[in-house]
Amino acid sequence: MSGDFLALAQPGVQQLSPYVPGKPVDELARELDIDPASIVKLASNENPLGASPKALAAIREALAELTRYPDGNGFALKTLLAEQCRVELNQVTLGNGSNDILELVARAYLAPGLNAVFSEHAFAVYPIVTQAVGADARVIPAKDWGHDLSAMLEAIDSNTRVVFIANPNNPTGTWFSAEALDEFLQDVPARVLVVLDEAYIEYAEGSELPDGLDFLAAYPNLLVSRTFSKAYGLAALRVGYGLSTAVVADVLNRVRQPFNVNSLALAAACAALRDDEYLAESRRLNESGMQQLELGFRELGLGWIPSKGNFICVDLGQEAAPIFQGLLREGVIVRPVANYGMPNHLRITIGLPAENNRFLQALAKVLARG
């Protein structure tokens, strides 16, 4: 006699919906019976440059050791990160993508009866990791599509253990200033861990965005999470990291899975960190692509949310789902964000110039059909 295994799952898990990634190219090709090479995918905030040649060379060199377990401590990568980020080696936690860091925080610091605070329209993984461990998710209404830091402060109570904030935020692309971040951190109780998600920070130029690393020494309750999936072009390898006090890093490493970052990812990430030219080209391409899409939206009479990420949300002024489906039929994959409470928007990853142009032409065609 079988049991109801949904009902047997813990309540927080029962209330969750699985994370839905961007539609893969091969899946759309099968559905529409079209050539995969003709499809443009601008759905998952991937780097359109492809991986750094230096990273690819490092992967090829590491292939000979596939029978060996990875360095479970990730010494070489941690050493490079500590040097570049101006921290000690014991302040670095490696993750299977930065999502892994978010989950480690939840497993270490959240439990039934406790809560995490985060914003409306924020990354879908925040509620997933929070509810998966039975904690309460306190979702604070957004302000102009971005974080209302004052309201988030007011939502903190004696049972709050974690606050998730993202700068810039995904999927909205919104951001806050260094002054706003500093004021926020000053007022957060010292017993509450603030996770500053900076998955897109490398796309910022100069002082456009605050650098979370500048605040680590002053705020022991701050953890900065970053990834190699975006500007460094290593999304398939799943490697990210957290920077915090040594005490917090020690706690996270107690629940971290052994060998959570594979050998190819470790080698590629080390090489990518050394490739300044690749990172500069990623920024340049992103800036010009952002301008290209904004101009296209303006010509189509559409609004958008200004973004500091490698993506932008366009406001269609109507339900976006039919337009999303129309774009799929044109062989263009973007990201619907109705599940983020944004039913009239689509999120578009910045692609190569030809890919951006293909999307804009397809969008104009779909809109013209009504």
N, C-alpha and C positions, 0 to 999 in steps of 0.2 A: 504494500500500500504506500503510494508516494505522498509526500507532504507538499504543502504550499510553500515553496522555497522563496517566493517573494515575501509572503507574510512572515517567514522566519528570519528574513534579513532585518538588521537593526533599522529602526524607524527613519533615521536620517537617510539611509541608502534607499529605502522604499520611495522616498519623495523625490529622488534625483532622476534626471534624464541623462542618458549617456552623452558624453561630449561628441558633437558632430563635427568632424573635420571638413575642410573644403573638398569638394567633389574631385576625385582623381581624374586625370586625363583619360586613362584607359577605360574607366567606367563610362564616361560620356561617349567615348568612341564606340563602345559596345552598344549602348542604348540607341544611338542615332545611326549606327553603321557608317561611320565616317572615318577618315584617315586621322590617326592620333597626331600626326605631324601638322595637321591643319588647325589644331585646337590651340587656343591661347588661354593659359591659366593665370588669372590674376586674383586668386582667392585666398592664398594662405600666407601672405607676407613673406614669401621666399625671395632670396636675392637673385635677380634675373641675370647677373653676371656669370653664374656658375661658380664652383668653388675656386679658390686661389690655386694657381699652378703649384705653388710651394706646398700647399696642403695636399694636393694630389700626389706630388712626389713623395711626401712623407708617408702617405698611405701605402704607396707601392713598396716602399722600403720596409714597412712594418708587416707586410703580408707574410713574409717568411716565418714569422713567429706566431702564427695563428693557433698553433697547438698549445701555446703558453697562456696562462691566465694573465690578465692585465696587472699592472702595478696597482694594487688595491688602495694605496695611499696617493697615487697620482703625483708623485714627488716632482717630476720634471715640470708638469703643467702648473702645479701649485707654486713652485719656485718662480716661474715666469710671471704668474699672476701677482704674487706677493710683491715682486720687484716693480711691476708696472702700476699696481694699484696702491703702492706705498703702505703695505700692511705686513704683518709677520706671517710666516708660513702657517702657524696654528690658528690664524683667523680665516682661513680659506676652507670652504666646504665644496666639494665637487658633486655635481648632480647629473643625472640622465636627462639633460635639458634643464632649464630653470624651473619647469613644472615640478621636477623632482624635489627641488629645494622647497617649493611651496608645500608639497606634501610632507616633507620631513618636518617642517615647522608645525603643521597641523598635528601630526602624530606625536610630536614631542610636547606640545604646549596646549592642545585643545582636548576636550573630553565632554561627555554629557554634563549639563549644568553650567558649562562655560560658553562664552561666545566670542565670535570674531566680527569686526566691523569693517565694512567696505562699501564702495559706492555703487549706486545704480549705474548701469551701462559699463560695468567693469568686467575684467577678464572672467570668463565662465569657469575657470579652474578654482577661483576663490570659493564659491559656494560648494563646489564638488568636494574639495579637500576638507572643508569645514564640516559639512553634513555627513561625510563619510565616516568621521570619527564620533558622530553623535552630538557635536556642538551646535549651538544656535548661530544662524547667520543673520546679522543685523545689516540690512541693506538700506543705505541712506540716500534719499532722493538727490539726483544730480542737480548741478547749477550750471546752466548754459552748456549742457552735455558733459560737463567735467565734474571733478570732485568738489564738493562743498566741505572744505576742511573744517570750518567752524561747526557745522552740523555734525560732522563725524566725531569731533571732540566731545560734543554734548551727548552723543550716544554711548560713550564709554562709561561703563559702570563697574561695580566691584567684581563682576564675573567676566569682564573682558580680559582676554589674555593676548590677543593678536589684533592688529589693525593692518589691513592690506591696502597700500596705496600704489598707484602706477603713474610713472611720469616718463614719457607720455603714456596716456592710457590707450589700451586696445579694447574695443574697436573704434573709439571716437577720435583718437589722435590728440585729444586735449592735453594741456600741460599746466603746471603751476610754477611760480618763480622761486628763486632761492630764498627770498625774504619770507614768502608764504610757507615754505617748507621749514625754515628755521623757527618761525613763530609756532607752527604746529608741533614740532618736536619739543619745544620748550614746555608746552602745555600738556603733552601726553604723560600720564603717570609713569614713573620709572619702572613699574612692574609690568607694563604692557609692552610687548614686543611689536615694533613697527617694521613691517616688511615693505621696503621700497623697491618695487618691481621696475627695473630699468632695462627691459628687454630691447628697447630701441634707442638707448642713450647714444650709441655710436653714430647715429645719423645727425646728431646735433653738432653745430659748428660753434666754436668759441664758447661764449657764455649764454647761448640761446636757452639752455636748460641748466638747472643746478646739477652739479656733480655730487651724487650721494656720498662718494668717498670723502668729500670735504667735511662731512658731518659725523663720520664714524667715531673720531676721537672724542668729540664733545658729548655724544649720546650713546651710552653703552646699551641702550635698548633698541638700537637701530640695526637692521640687517638689510644689506643691499643685494638684490639678486640680479644676475645678468646671464646672457646666453650667447652661444656661438651660432645660433640658428638663423639670425637675421643678417646683420651687416657683415658677418664673417662667412656667410654662405655655407654653413655646415648643418643644415636642418636635418638631413637624413641620418646624421651620426649621433644626434641627441647628446649634446654636452653643454652644461651650464655650470654656474657656480654662485655661491653665496659668500658675502664678506660681512664679518660681524666681529664681536669680541671673541677672544679665545674660549671663553666660558660657553657662549652660545654655540660656537662651532663644535666644541666638545660634546655638547648635548645632542646636536644634530647627527654627529658621527656615531653616536650610540644607537641610533635607529636607522642609519643609512645601510642599505644593502651592500654586502661585500661585492667588490668589482662592479659597481653600478655604472662606471664609465669604461667602455671597452677600449682595447689597445689602439685600434684605428682612430677612434675619436680623440684619444689622448695625443697621439702623434700629429694628427691633422690640426688640432687646436693649438699645439705648440708652434707649428709652422705658420698658422694663420696669424697668430699674435705678432710674428716677426715681419709680416708682409704689410708694411705701411702703405705701399703703393696701391695694393688691392683695396684697402679700407678707404683710401682717399678717392679712388675711382667709384666705389660703392656710394659714397656721399655725393659725388658730383652727378652721377647718373640719377640718384634719387631726387636731388634738387631740381634738375632739369625736367625730369619726368613729372614731378609734382606741378611745376609750372605749366607743362603741356596739358595735364588733365584739368587744371583749374581754368585755363583758357578755353578748353573744350566745353566745360560745364557752362562757362559764361556765355559762349556762343549758342548753347542749347537752351539758355534761359533757366538753368538749374542752379540751386544753391548747394552749398557744401559746408562741412565743418572743417575749419582750418586745422591742419595736422602737423605734428612734428615727428611722425613715424615714417615708415616706408609704405604708407597706405593712406587713403582718404575716403571719407564717407560722403556720398552724394545724396542730396535730398531730392527725391523724385516728385514730391508734392502729391503723391498718391500711393496706394499700396504697391510695394515693390515686388511682391511675389510673381505677378504675371510678367513683369519686365525681366526679372531674373530668368524665368523660364524661356522667354523670348530670346534672351542672350545665349542661353544654352543651345537653342536651335540654330543660332548663328555660329556655334562653335567657340563661344567665349564664356569662360567660367569666372564668375566673381563670387562675392560672399554675401548672402542675405543675412541680415542682423535683427530680424524680428524677434528671435529668441533673447536678444539683449534689450527688448523693449523699444525697438526702433523699426517699426514695420514699414515706414516710408523711405528707408535708407538702404543703400547697398554699399558695402565696403570694397574698395578697389585697391589691390596691391599695385605699387608703382612698378611697371615693367620696362622693357627696352622700348625705345622710341616707336618702333614698328608695331610692337604689341599694344602700346597705349593708343596708337592711331587706329589699330584694328578694333579695339574696344569702343572708341568714340564713334567710329563709323557704324558699328553694330548697334550701339545705343541709339544713335540718331534714327536708324532704320526701324528699330523696335518701337520707339516713341512715335514715329510717323504713322505706324500701322494702328496706333491707338490701342 
